[in-house]
Amino acid sequence: MSRLLLAVLLLGACETPPADSDPPEVVDDGPDWTGAEPSVRADLRLKRWRQVSLDLQGALSLTEDQICRETGLYDCADLHAVPLGGVSIANGIFEPVDALSVTTGLAIERMVLQACWNRLALDRAAEAPVVFAEIPLDGDTLEVAQAEAQAATLYRRMLGRDPEPEERDALVGLHAGVVEDGGGNAEWALMSCFALGTSTEALLY
């Protein structure tokens, strides 16, 4: 009896479905969309000395002579041309060096810091400041609205865009640290300008 029951169960399991039964419907949702195609080639490049100088001139409303001069005599862009992707005919370097130099970062920071300092000095002496016009440069206290307005101005000038809220807040938040270290509004403005001018967004294209 048990063998008969087992045989019936096996036959039932192997039973072929009726020929007229409909196959399961296949739903076509179309091709999967994963967004924009990934870049085939990442081609970010560091700006060369001339581009850095021109960008600073435009962002800070300075002339070429006002960007940076070593010992007050020599153009920083000319002196640091080789580590910033330029050439030096006098030294027999006729083609740009492919690899970054160990002094590339220092040369960029030197130019940006001096340019920001020069603009700050001009604005402190001017009746109508050009770049640092949103804050009182003397003293060490700021209203939040003043700091946010100055941060927005620096972002627009240095990076050509408005800051995201978290970016603006981070820059404004630097003020407290500068004051704790003995600085004031002018020092905060200087370091904010320097931070944006040496960011990867400002230096790569």
C-alpha positions in Angstrom: 0.0 0.0 0.0 2.8 2.4 0.9 4.6 1.6 -2.4 1.4 2.4 -4.4 0.9 5.7 -2.6 4.5 6.6 -3.3 4.1 5.8 -7.0 1.0 8.0 -7.2 2.8 10.9 -5.6 5.7 10.7 -7.9 3.5 10.6 -11.0 1.6 13.6 -9.7 4.9 15.5 -9.3 6.0 14.7 -12.8 2.7 15.6 -14.4 3.0 17.8 -17.5 0.9 21.0 -17.4 -1.9 21.3 -19.9 -0.8 22.4 -23.4 -3.2 25.3 -23.5 -1.9 26.9 -20.2 -0.6 30.4 -20.8 3.1 31.0 -20.2 4.0 33.5 -17.6 3.8 37.1 -18.8 7.2 38.8 -19.2 7.1 42.5 -18.2 9.6 44.7 -20.1 10.4 47.7 -17.9 12.9 49.0 -20.5 16.6 49.3 -20.1 18.1 50.0 -16.7 19.1 53.7 -16.4 22.1 54.4 -14.1 22.4 58.1 -14.8 25.2 59.8 -16.7 27.8 57.8 -18.4 31.0 57.7 -16.4 34.0 59.7 -17.7 36.2 57.5 -19.8 39.2 59.7 -19.0 39.8 61.7 -15.9 41.7 64.7 -17.2 42.0 67.2 -14.4 45.1 69.4 -14.7 46.9 71.8 -12.4 46.8 75.4 -13.6 50.1 76.8 -14.7 51.8 79.9 -13.4 50.1 82.2 -16.0 46.6 80.9 -15.3 47.1 81.2 -11.5 48.3 84.8 -11.9 45.4 85.7 -14.2 42.8 84.1 -12.0 44.1 86.0 -9.0 44.1 89.2 -10.9 40.5 88.7 -11.9 39.3 87.4 -8.5 40.9 90.1 -6.4 40.8 93.0 -8.8 44.6 93.4 -8.9 47.1 94.2 -11.6 49.8 91.8 -12.6 52.4 93.8 -10.6 50.2 93.7 -7.5 49.9 89.9 -7.3 53.2 88.9 -5.7 56.8 90.2 -5.8 59.7 88.6 -4.1 61.7 91.2 -2.0 59.5 93.8 -3.7 61.4 93.5 -6.9 60.8 90.2 -8.8 57.5 88.8 -10.1 56.7 85.6 -8.2 55.2 84.1 -11.3 58.5 84.5 -13.1 60.7 83.2 -10.3 58.5 80.2 -9.7 57.6 79.5 -13.3 59.3 76.1 -13.4 57.5 74.4 -10.4 54.3 75.9 -11.7 54.6 74.3 -15.1 56.5 77.0 -17.0 59.9 77.2 -18.6 63.1 79.0 -17.8 65.2 79.9 -20.8 67.9 81.4 -18.7 68.3 78.1 -16.9 68.1 76.0 -20.0 64.6 74.6 -19.3 62.9 74.9 -22.6 59.9 72.5 -21.9 57.6 72.3 -18.9 58.4 69.5 -16.4 55.8 66.8 -16.5 55.9 65.9 -12.8 55.1 68.2 -9.9 58.0 69.7 -8.1 58.5 69.4 -4.4 58.1 73.2 -4.4 55.0 73.4 -6.5 52.7 73.7 -3.5 54.9 76.2 -1.8 55.0 78.4 -4.9 51.2 78.4 -5.3 50.7 79.2 -1.6 53.3 82.0 -1.8 51.4 83.6 -4.7 47.9 83.3 -3.3 48.9 84.4 0.2 50.7 87.5 -1.1 47.8 88.4 -3.5 45.2 88.1 -0.7 47.4 90.1 1.6 47.9 92.9 -1.0 44.2 93.1 -1.6 43.5 93.2 2.1 46.0 96.0 2.5 44.5 98.0 -0.3 41.0 97.5 1.1 42.0 98.6 4.6 43.4 101.8 3.2 40.5 102.5 0.8 37.3 104.4 1.5 35.4 101.9 -0.6 36.8 98.4 -0.2 36.6 96.2 -3.3 36.7 92.6 -2.0 36.6 92.8 1.8 33.7 95.2 2.0 31.2 93.1 4.0 33.0 93.3 7.4 34.8 95.8 9.6 38.5 94.9 9.1 39.4 96.5 12.4 38.4 94.6 15.6 37.7 91.0 16.3 33.9 90.8 16.5 31.5 90.0 13.6 27.8 89.7 13.2 26.8 86.3 11.6 25.2 88.1 8.7 28.4 90.1 8.0 30.6 87.0 8.1 28.2 85.0 5.8 28.0 87.9 3.3 31.8 88.1 3.2 32.1 84.3 2.8 29.7 84.4 -0.1 31.6 87.3 -1.7 34.9 85.3 -1.5 33.3 82.2 -2.9 31.9 84.1 -5.9 35.2 85.8 -6.6 37.6 82.9 -6.0 35.5 80.0 -7.2 32.9 81.7 -9.4 29.9 80.3 -7.5 27.8 80.6 -4.4 28.9 78.5 -1.4 26.8 75.6 -0.2 25.3 76.2 3.3 27.8 73.8 4.9 30.7 75.5 3.1 29.7 78.9 4.1 29.2 77.8 7.7 32.7 76.2 7.8 34.3 79.4 6.6 32.4 81.5 9.1 33.3 79.0 11.8 37.0 79.7 11.2 36.6 83.2 12.8 36.4 81.8 16.3 39.6 79.9 15.9 41.4 82.9 14.4 40.3 85.1 17.4 41.4 82.4 19.9 44.9 82.5 18.3 45.0 86.3 18.8 43.8 87.4 15.4 40.9 89.5 14.3 38.6 90.2 11.4 41.4 91.1 9.0 43.3 87.9 9.8 40.1 85.8 9.3 39.5 87.5 6.0 43.0 86.9 4.9 43.0 83.2 5.8 39.5 82.7 4.2 40.9 84.2 0.9 43.9 82.0 1.2 41.9 78.8 1.9 39.7 79.3 -1.1 42.5 80.3 -3.4 44.6 77.2 -2.6 41.7 74.8 -2.8 41.7 72.0 -5.4 38.6 73.6 -7.0 40.5 76.8 -7.6 43.7 75.2 -8.8 42.5 72.4 -11.1 40.6 72.6 -14.4 
